[in-house]
Amino acid sequence: MAVQKISGKIVSDVAVGSRVFAKSLPTVSPYFVGRELELDLMKTHLVKSTHSGQKVFAITGMGGSGKTQLVSYFLQETNKEQILFTRVVFIDASSESTLKTDLQSWAQSLGFGHEQDDWSSALSFLASGISDGRWFLIYDNADDPNLRLKKYFPGCTKGTILITSRNRGVRDLTNTYHLELGKMGADDALAALEKAAYRRIPNPSKEMDDTKILMEKLGYLPLALVHAGSYCHQQSSIVDGQAYDFTISRYLTLFNKRRDALLGSKNMFTQEEYERGVYATLDLSYEVIQEASRQFLQIISHFQYSEIHLAMFQTAAQAGFKDSETYFPRPDEHNLVWSQLNDLLCIDGEPDEFQLLELIRDLQSFSLILRSESSLRMHPLVQAWARDMKLAETKNYEAMAAQILSSCSRDGNAYIYRYLLPHIKERLAKMEGDDLHINDKVAFGRVFDEVGAFTLAEPLFKQAITGYGEETNDTLKVVCYLAQSIRNQGRWEEAETLEKAVLEKRQRILGIDHPDSISAAAALAMTYSKQGRWNEAEKLEVEVLEKRNRLLGADHPSSIDAMANLASTYSNQGRWKEAEQLQEEVLEKRIRILGADHPSSITAAASLASTYREKGRCNDAEKFEIEVPEQRNRILGVDHPDSMTAAANLAKTYRNQGRWKEAESLQEEVLENRKRVLGADHYKSIAAAAGLAVTYESQGRLKDAERVLESVVKQSVNILGPQRPHTQRRVRRMVDICTKLGKQDKAREVENYLL
């Protein structure tokens, strides 16, 4: 018996003269669009394939992604010209009972002696070879990971079985192809939204701009797009022949205010396949995942959804989920946060990778997350749905997410800071300032400072200091972090004022040989160096090195840091031999103690390479400087200030070797990156532009050098000050270039900057 159409629907065989009907395959929605790539894959593997055995094909994806609709459309299109599949059997496989019931109903619908058949008879009938195996068996919504679906495959080598599921585990049943149904393309998403809204959206227009924002917020999920368009259509009206459209812009405004109500609504739509709300569709998955998986889902929903790195959980668990430093005691109720995190991700106090992977596997089984080799990703609507549940424990889950981030921000974890950055920004955007503990503010500020987001670090440190209410040694420690952040922005006088005050107070309260007093002196010396006050910096650094060697030992990391700082000052004074001797010792110790890939070891190699370059040993410098950018990019990321500095140093070596084009290419890249990350007026961005101007001048491109230096000189004078050594060198270079170009008036004008 061939495929028939009943009430406009493609159905499996219908019993003539019988009251038993098989389940119908859903009709194709009038809102269905696109999916051309996916349809081509289905045709390739299910129609054009020369595979002679039974074909098993799986389509997986999150609820609402349009899996069943894709199957309906595929069958409608492939059966238009010729009947490729003589029997289409549609089975609800959401549970074993519905599966057996639907198989039995289909068998009995055959009539003519099949009225008493059970579910196994249906499989036997398909396996019997009738219709030459041109049957198409659909197991729809086979989501339950405990369902042993293979035992319901007809025992033959003919026919086609297609499985739709939120459970990616069904891919193991396939022998042709597993299609992971991702988000729609932007054009298809727009077409679906316009179809559901029954109108075209003018482009360009504010309405189109808001439509693009909405589609992004909806994650290009077909179900959500259709709901949004349908809502706009239903809220539109015609009065006295005048159309009043409920615009996408109005929907977006309402969505931002009442997202949970819009996405959680039920029975809003007349289309049968779309009548379940977006959140109700996701609720089906939530009901069947384990309790521990629900907790983990709630925690990660408070991160930024696009890149949740697994190293964060491992690092935080290794730290026992404790604060990197305690500046202020946590309230007693916070003990619950620590204990729940340990119960969830540790066993006997040790990180349990197996448990973490099991939680991920459970969530991944229902397409609630996607996992790459080293990170997780959530669909934005899955994140919104999890957040909108309004659970009693929501505040606790937010605190657990913040605690994971805070636990990762400790010394020695610089490699992970770039992974923390988007999630800290997400936490700060969602939490009121008073909801963030002082320990978190300082920890997050340190992460921002380390990755070069100095303007984001500064207010967090200031808030933390204000939160103390009284001055303590812990307060002074945070003041040091604040001064460092201000110094890194090039505001050296402000940093110096803060650091002098800290040094005076620590020496008075703690004594001159206390480690914190010595650290305060080292910080002040760093600020002197930034201002070109080399003699003052050297005096302090010699004192710091002597004390640390005496009190801590020559191999202590703080002693090695002191040696590196003094070497840097020697370099800035042109004392290359003394600098080289110290830097070689620093590099040897850091590699021996910390390893070659530690950020401090890489920094030591970079410093030594700079000294080699200044001494004219460019080949020796290049050996280090080729490795350093690669290591820093890999460990810290390309946008880290240290990574950009490494590229700038390599460019200097290329320039000294006369490799102008290579130097120029790198310097242009460094300048672009620094302006993007640090801002055009940051002193390192100005330095990058100045370096590029030198390369232009070295090639005889005086007009290009003049063009770049003109801005550099103005910025240096206005931002750094006319008395800074760097400013004076840049002004003199500009004067020299203007003189060579015959622009005497301009040369005199520029020279006045130094008066």
Secondary structure as UniProt FT lines:
FT   STRAND          4..6
FT   TURN            7..8
FT   STRAND          9..11
FT   TURN            16..17
FT   TURN            30..31
FT   HELIX           36..46
FT   STRAND          55..60
FT   TURN            63..64
FT   HELIX           67..78
FT   TURN            79..81
FT   STRAND          87..92
FT   HELIX           96..109
FT   TURN            112..113
FT   TURN            115..116
FT   HELIX           119..127
FT   TURN            128..129
FT   HELIX           130..133
FT   STRAND          135..140
FT   TURN            145..146
FT   HELIX           149..152
FT   STRAND          160..165
FT   HELIX           168..173
FT   STRAND          177..180
FT   HELIX           186..197
FT   HELIX           206..217
FT   TURN            218..220
FT   HELIX           222..235
FT   STRAND          237..239
FT   TURN            240..241
FT   STRAND          242..244
FT   HELIX           248..264
FT   HELIX           272..274
FT   HELIX           278..286
FT   TURN            287..288
FT   HELIX           291..300
FT   TURN            301..302
FT   TURN            305..306
FT   STRAND          308..309
FT   HELIX           310..318
FT   TURN            319..321
FT   HELIX           332..334
FT   HELIX           335..345
FT   STRAND          346..347
FT   TURN            348..349
FT   STRAND          350..351
FT   HELIX           353..365
FT   TURN            366..367
FT   STRAND          370..371
FT   STRAND          375..377
FT   HELIX           380..387
FT   TURN            388..389
FT   TURN            392..393
FT   HELIX           394..408
FT   TURN            411..412
FT   HELIX           414..416
FT   HELIX           417..430
FT   HELIX           433..435
FT   HELIX           438..450
FT   TURN            451..452
FT   HELIX           454..468
FT   HELIX           473..488
FT   TURN            489..490
FT   HELIX           492..510
FT   TURN            512..513
FT   HELIX           515..530
FT   TURN            531..532
FT   HELIX           534..552
FT   TURN            554..555
FT   HELIX           557..572
FT   TURN            573..574
FT   HELIX           576..594
FT   TURN            596..597
FT   HELIX           599..614
FT   TURN            615..616
FT   HELIX           618..636
FT   TURN            638..639
FT   HELIX           641..656
FT   TURN            657..658
FT   HELIX           660..677
FT   TURN            680..681
FT   HELIX           683..698
FT   TURN            699..700
FT   HELIX           702..715
FT   HELIX           716..720
FT   TURN            722..723
FT   HELIX           725..740
FT   TURN            741..742
FT   HELIX           744..751
FT   HELIX           752..754
//
